Amino acid sequence: MRKIVYILLLLNCITLFSQEKDKNLYNGNQSFTEKKYVDSEADYRVTESKKSPKKAVAGYNLGNSIYRQNQQGEAQIKYIQALEVAKTKEEKHRIYHNLGNTFMLEKKYDLAADAYKNALRNNPKDEETRYNYALAKRKNKDNPPPKDNKKDNKGGGGQDNKPQPKDKDGKNDKGNDKKDSDKDNQNNKDKQGDKQQGKGDGEKKEDKNENPKPSSADKQRIDNILDAVNNAEKKVQDKVNAKKVKARPVSNEKDW
């Protein structure tokens, strides 16, 4: 009986890291729950740009929003930046776990194993991370990183014939720290918009020798993000200006 391979994900927006309210963080979580990932990304970027104790939370959630838009490389950057400001073991555990997930989708099993190992250092009791760590090590052993000589790579055909994990939402996205599960041989209903493993991998390999040019979809995504960020910042500025007007003292003296 063939063993079902699955990867357990933690791709939810979360709020448990901090008790204080942040309007952009709250709005980002709401948009994330509604699968409006461009809008959630914009709000998370605003919070991340502030000198805020929630910077690690915003960075983690920002990485998740970007990941849901199939931008794994950019998501990795945001996870790494979030690690630089993360203070608690729980924060670091979650960030490392999801960083490992992005490497798994790219079949960088050695890097995934390192990320999961660091996640376990911050939370040794998480069995889901432990499973992913074991899976990454096994896949890395079966599919070692290619040598510098591309001729020795043999096209990597053996990897593509193996069962590939697909993202499947195990629990609902409500910003309440629920964990997702990733199971093989099940129909991906795209409840979270995560990228299916096995699709686009060949395209990535072919593009390595070309100078990548931004597609119209990428440009549109950037424009949408900029518009959303500007709208989010405008709302913040309007609220600040309103408070200033409200707080302005009223003079009882007459002008002569």
GUFI-845971 format. One record per residue (C-alpha): residue in one letter; residue number from 1; y, x, z. Coordinates in Angstrom, 3 decimals. Layout:
a  NUM  Y  X  Z
...
//
This chain:
m  1  0.000  0.000  0.000
r  2  3.279  1.452  -1.114
k  3  5.648  2.190  1.678
i  4  8.929  0.346  1.489
v  5  11.878  2.706  1.696
y  6  15.077  1.493  3.250
i  7  18.289  2.971  4.550
l  8  20.118  1.346  7.378
l  9  23.850  1.211  6.833
l  10  26.802  0.823  9.132
l  11  29.280  -0.311  6.513
n  12  31.201  -2.853  8.536
c  13  34.802  -2.808  9.521
i  14  34.831  -2.302  13.279
t  15  37.215  -2.896  16.119
l  16  35.356  -1.712  19.197
f  17  37.009  1.719  19.218
s  18  40.281  0.355  20.481
q  19  41.482  -2.621  22.446
e  20  45.120  -2.587  21.366
k  21  46.094  -4.776  18.464
d  22  47.344  -3.333  15.210
k  23  48.518  -5.889  12.671
n  24  47.536  -3.865  9.614
l  25  44.189  -2.974  11.125
y  26  43.602  -6.643  11.946
n  27  44.633  -7.751  8.465
g  28  42.441  -5.063  6.955
n  29  39.450  -6.314  8.931
q  30  40.132  -9.865  7.783
s  31  40.348  -8.808  4.147
f  32  37.222  -6.697  4.522
t  33  35.300  -9.677  5.884
e  34  36.480  -11.694  2.882
k  35  35.343  -8.848  0.592
k  36  38.897  -8.206  -0.562
y  37  38.361  -4.480  -0.455
v  38  41.544  -3.478  -2.299
d  39  43.635  -5.434  0.218
s  40  41.694  -4.076  3.196
e  41  42.067  -0.550  1.813
a  42  45.835  -1.007  1.591
d  43  46.165  -2.184  5.220
y  44  43.889  0.568  6.488
r  45  45.976  3.141  4.616
v  46  49.111  1.903  6.372
t  47  47.494  2.221  9.808
e  48  45.997  5.593  8.912
s  49  49.425  6.916  7.936
k  50  50.854  6.116  11.377
k  51  50.749  8.247  14.482
s  52  48.315  5.854  16.041
p  53  45.401  6.119  18.489
k  54  43.512  3.978  15.965
k  55  43.730  6.617  13.255
a  56  39.994  7.361  13.404
v  57  39.155  3.647  13.278
a  58  41.437  3.109  10.296
g  59  40.004  6.149  8.551
y  60  36.445  4.967  9.109
n  61  37.208  1.449  7.905
l  62  39.176  2.879  4.979
g  63  36.160  4.935  3.968
n  64  34.015  1.789  4.093
s  65  36.478  -0.167  1.938
i  66  36.551  2.607  -0.646
y  67  32.764  2.879  -0.531
r  68  32.472  -0.822  -1.324
q  69  34.501  -0.142  -4.451
n  70  31.852  2.332  -5.612
q  71  34.066  5.364  -4.976
q  72  31.617  7.439  -2.951
g  73  33.374  10.764  -3.437
e  74  36.689  9.416  -2.177
a  75  34.907  7.650  0.668
q  76  33.401  10.981  1.726
i  77  36.880  12.504  1.898
k  78  38.088  9.682  4.130
y  79  35.064  9.949  6.416
i  80  35.662  13.690  6.795
q  81  39.352  13.105  7.537
a  82  38.377  10.482  10.106
l  83  36.089  13.012  11.775
e  84  39.034  15.347  12.249
v  85  40.807  12.800  14.455
a  86  37.761  11.126  16.024
k  87  37.630  11.609  19.784
t  88  34.644  9.672  21.068
k  89  30.961  10.269  20.418
e  90  30.594  6.698  19.178
e  91  33.286  7.225  16.568
k  92  31.721  10.477  15.405
h  93  28.245  8.954  15.331
r  94  29.282  6.110  13.052
i  95  31.334  8.288  10.735
y  96  28.575  10.884  10.342
h  97  26.023  8.117  9.756
n  98  27.986  6.584  6.883
l  99  28.810  10.010  5.487
g  100  25.078  10.611  5.313
n  101  24.651  7.302  3.476
t  102  27.071  8.374  0.752
f  103  25.159  11.619  0.260
m  104  21.886  9.702  0.074
l  105  23.244  7.566  -2.753
e  106  24.200  10.725  -4.604
k  107  20.736  12.204  -3.937
k  108  22.283  15.081  -2.013
y  109  19.511  14.888  0.524
d  110  20.232  18.230  2.189
l  111  23.817  17.189  2.965
a  112  22.637  13.742  4.038
a  113  20.173  15.283  6.482
d  114  22.943  17.443  7.984
a  115  25.208  14.417  8.389
y  116  22.496  12.326  10.055
k  117  21.645  15.263  12.316
n  118  25.256  15.415  13.488
a  119  25.231  11.649  13.980
l  120  22.185  11.987  16.232
r  121  23.906  14.694  18.254
n  122  26.534  12.112  19.123
n  123  24.047  9.283  19.698
p  124  20.435  10.459  20.068
k  125  19.245  6.929  20.887
d  126  20.084  5.350  17.527
e  127  16.733  4.731  15.871
e  128  18.296  3.721  12.576
t  129  20.049  7.062  12.257
r  130  16.835  8.807  13.289
y  131  14.931  6.992  10.544
n  132  17.550  7.947  7.953
y  133  17.406  11.560  9.128
a  134  13.639  11.675  8.684
l  135  13.914  10.013  5.288
a  136  16.581  12.465  4.110
k  137  14.482  15.434  5.219
r  138  11.421  14.109  3.423
k  139  13.324  13.422  0.220
n  140  14.963  16.836  0.393
k  141  11.521  18.421  0.690
d  142  10.189  16.400  -2.252
n  143  13.359  16.886  -4.309
p  144  14.929  20.246  -3.406
p  145  18.484  20.901  -4.638
p  146  18.509  22.183  -8.241
k  147  18.963  25.869  -8.867
d  148  22.090  27.237  -10.493
n  149  20.157  27.683  -13.722
k  150  20.225  24.224  -15.280
k  151  17.079  25.024  -17.276
d  152  15.105  25.055  -14.041
n  153  16.249  21.538  -13.216
k  154  13.814  19.893  -15.685
g  155  16.101  16.887  -15.927
g  156  15.202  15.506  -12.478
g  157  12.993  12.894  -14.092
g  158  10.592  12.832  -11.143
q  159  13.335  11.604  -8.840
d  160  14.282  8.624  -10.973
n  161  10.690  7.361  -11.045
k  162  10.607  6.961  -7.281
p  163  11.642  3.774  -5.505
q  164  15.376  3.736  -4.992
p  165  17.101  2.049  -2.056
k  166  19.293  -0.952  -2.691
d  167  21.991  -2.225  -0.395
k  168  21.218  -5.501  1.302
d  169  23.237  -7.066  4.073
g  170  21.080  -7.462  7.144
k  171  23.805  -9.145  9.183
n  172  27.160  -10.724  8.496
d  173  30.428  -8.828  8.159
k  174  32.685  -10.133  10.908
g  175  34.163  -6.943  12.259
n  176  31.888  -7.169  15.274
d  177  29.971  -3.931  14.832
k  178  26.930  -5.435  13.128
k  179  24.683  -3.042  11.188
d  180  23.614  -3.473  7.598
s  181  20.148  -2.694  6.301
d  182  19.232  -1.168  2.963
k  183  15.772  -2.168  1.667
d  184  13.867  -1.197  -1.454
n  185  12.229  -3.689  -3.851
q  186  14.426  -6.580  -2.750
n  187  16.978  -8.332  -4.899
n  188  20.450  -7.017  -4.185
k  189  22.578  -10.097  -3.825
d  190  25.673  -7.917  -3.551
k  191  26.760  -9.591  -0.348
q  192  28.865  -6.567  0.456
g  193  29.567  -5.159  -2.965
d  194  27.827  -1.876  -2.196
k  195  26.656  0.213  -5.125
q  196  22.972  0.015  -5.984
q  197  21.148  3.314  -5.844
g  198  19.622  4.278  -9.162
k  199  22.383  2.793  -11.282
g  200  24.848  5.218  -12.769
d  201  22.988  8.310  -11.573
g  202  22.208  9.350  -15.120
e  203  25.798  8.826  -16.122
k  204  26.967  11.086  -13.310
k  205  24.706  13.874  -14.507
e  206  25.954  13.558  -18.067
d  207  29.584  13.615  -17.003
k  208  29.264  16.944  -15.184
n  209  29.860  18.898  -18.394
e  210  32.812  16.796  -19.491
n  211  36.401  16.668  -18.389
p  212  36.585  13.291  -16.680
k  213  39.455  11.083  -17.748
p  214  40.685  8.182  -15.659
s  215  39.430  4.919  -17.069
s  216  41.550  1.814  -17.435
a  217  39.596  0.329  -14.515
d  218  40.493  3.322  -12.318
k  219  44.152  3.035  -13.289
q  220  44.124  -0.686  -12.545
r  221  42.518  -0.020  -9.156
i  222  45.225  2.522  -8.311
d  223  47.955  0.101  -9.382
n  224  46.416  -2.667  -7.291
i  225  46.211  -0.396  -4.250
l  226  49.830  0.719  -4.632
d  227  51.000  -2.887  -4.923
a  228  48.961  -3.898  -1.884
v  229  50.242  -0.931  0.165
n  230  53.834  -1.701  -0.792
n  231  53.376  -5.346  0.203
a  232  51.813  -4.357  3.530
e  233  54.613  -1.884  4.276
k  234  57.251  -4.455  3.284
k  235  55.791  -6.951  5.748
v  236  55.960  -4.333  8.497
q  237  59.557  -3.426  7.628
d  238  60.630  -7.073  7.462
k  239  59.159  -7.639  10.914
v  240  60.988  -4.563  12.275
n  241  64.279  -5.713  10.767
a  242  63.800  -9.198  12.212
k  243  63.264  -7.725  15.677
k  244  66.430  -5.638  15.319
v  245  68.487  -8.682  14.393
k  246  67.023  -10.665  17.283
a  247  67.704  -7.874  19.753
r  248  71.322  -7.323  18.635
p  249  73.699  -8.221  21.531
v  250  76.159  -11.056  20.944
s  251  79.723  -10.238  21.879
n  252  81.749  -12.844  23.767
e  253  85.012  -11.138  22.952
k  254  87.258  -12.463  20.234
d  255  88.535  -10.314  17.437
w  256  92.310  -10.190  17.477
//
